[in-house]
């Protein structure tokens, strides 16, 4: 087994590293490579920033969707109060 992963392997494993899905040995070898390779260090840093930014955007979008849903529910409730259904026949 090779001790030090190549830059290509680092690129392929970067998402797993950020998600903490590497074994302890893989993680140690990954970190060792990052200590020695500025290019891979930058790549992983930028990937981590991108993932964090996308996660933030997704959570903000979900919050906006929830706000929209709450506004629609409030509008429906107001409309129901303003025009109660007629009881009985037509």
PyMOL commands that set and color helices and strands:
alter all, ss='L'
color gray80, all
select helices_A, chain A and resi 7-18+24-36+38-82
alter helices_A, ss='H'
color red, helices_A
deselect
rebuild
show_as cartoon
